[in-house]
Every structure is written in C-alpha cells, then in structure tokens.
Amino acid sequence: MLPEIKRYLPIAQAIEMLLYPYAEIVLHDLATNTIAAIFNSFSHREPGDDSLLEEIEFDCERGSRLVLKDISKCIPLGTPSDKSMNLSH
C-alpha cells in the first residue's frame, strides 16, 4: 500500500468506530482504480477489488459535487444501507 494511502488508515478506522454499524468506510487507490482498504465491509468488497469509480460522475465545473449514476450497481440489496437510519436516539 502506498504511503499516501497509509496515512489515511487511522482516519478511516476512527470513522468506522464512530459510525459502526451504519457505514462502510472505503479508501480508494485512484491511480489503480481499486479499493486500497475497507472497514466494516457489508458490501463484501475487498482490498484490490475495482473501486467502481466509473459509476460516479464527477462534475468539475461545480466543484466537488458527485452524482452516483446507479447505486444498485454499487451496493447489494440486503445491506444495512437499505434500512433507514435514525440516529436521533
């Protein structure tokens, strides 16, 4: 794993602990379009898998706005993301 990616591992782990079990945290290697690390994986993806970044439309004219083209290709049905999250409790 590249040092540029390794430095984000503690941040990803902290986010995982904060949002568990409601979020899957994925670090992407943009140079290879693969998953570099994944935490709380409920999508069954693993490091080395395709990042599926081609499923996201990057709108450079509007800054960092991202639009997911088809979420069904990225998240299998039956995962915690299908359930509504009520974090107000």
C-alpha positions as CSV (number, residue, x, y, z in Angstrom):
1,M,0.0,0.0,0.0
2,L,1.3,3.4,-0.9
3,P,2.4,5.7,2.0
4,E,0.0,8.4,0.7
5,I,-2.9,6.0,1.4
6,K,-1.5,4.5,4.6
7,R,-1.6,7.9,6.3
8,Y,-5.4,7.9,6.0
9,L,-5.8,4.5,7.7
10,P,-6.2,5.9,11.2
11,I,-8.8,8.4,10.0
12,A,-10.8,5.7,8.3
13,Q,-10.6,3.5,11.4
14,A,-11.8,6.4,13.5
15,I,-14.7,7.0,11.2
16,E,-15.5,3.3,11.3
17,M,-15.7,3.3,15.1
18,L,-17.8,6.4,15.1
19,L,-20.4,5.2,12.5
20,Y,-20.4,1.5,13.1
21,P,-22.5,-0.4,12.1
22,Y,-24.1,2.1,9.7
23,A,-21.3,2.9,7.4
24,E,-18.8,1.1,5.2
25,I,-15.5,3.0,5.0
26,V,-13.5,2.6,1.8
27,L,-10.2,4.0,0.9
28,H,-9.6,4.1,-2.9
29,D,-6.4,4.0,-4.8
30,L,-7.2,6.5,-7.5
31,A,-4.0,5.5,-9.5
32,T,-5.2,1.9,-10.0
33,N,-9.0,2.4,-9.5
34,T,-9.0,-0.2,-6.8
35,I,-10.0,-0.5,-3.2
36,A,-6.9,0.1,-1.0
37,A,-8.6,-0.6,2.3
38,I,-12.1,-1.2,3.6
39,F,-13.6,-1.1,7.1
40,N,-16.9,-2.6,8.3
41,S,-17.4,-4.2,4.9
42,F,-21.0,-5.1,4.4
43,S,-20.9,-5.0,0.6
44,H,-18.5,-8.0,0.6
45,R,-15.9,-5.9,-1.3
46,E,-12.2,-6.5,-0.5
47,P,-8.9,-4.6,-1.0
48,G,-7.9,-5.0,-4.6
49,D,-11.4,-5.0,-5.9
50,D,-12.5,-2.5,-8.5
51,S,-13.4,0.9,-7.0
52,L,-16.4,1.3,-9.3
53,L,-15.5,5.0,-9.6
54,E,-16.8,4.9,-13.2
55,E,-20.2,4.7,-11.6
56,I,-19.7,8.2,-10.1
57,E,-20.0,11.3,-12.3
58,F,-17.5,14.0,-11.3
59,D,-18.8,17.4,-12.0
60,C,-15.6,19.5,-12.2
61,E,-17.5,22.7,-13.2
62,R,-19.5,22.6,-9.9
63,G,-16.5,21.9,-7.6
64,S,-16.5,18.6,-5.7
65,R,-20.2,17.7,-6.4
66,L,-20.6,14.0,-7.1
67,V,-23.5,12.2,-8.6
68,L,-23.9,8.5,-8.3
69,K,-25.3,7.2,-11.6
70,D,-26.8,3.9,-10.4
71,I,-26.5,3.0,-6.7
72,S,-27.9,-0.5,-7.3
73,K,-24.6,-1.5,-9.1
74,C,-22.5,-0.4,-6.0
75,I,-24.5,-1.7,-3.0
76,P,-26.1,-5.1,-3.0
77,L,-29.6,-5.4,-1.6
78,G,-30.0,-6.6,2.0
79,T,-27.2,-4.5,3.4
80,P,-27.5,-2.1,6.4
81,S,-27.6,0.8,3.9
82,D,-31.1,-0.4,2.8
83,K,-32.5,0.2,6.2
84,S,-33.5,3.7,7.3
85,M,-31.1,5.1,9.8
86,N,-32.5,7.0,12.7
87,L,-29.5,8.4,14.6
88,S,-31.6,10.7,16.8
89,H,-32.0,8.1,19.6
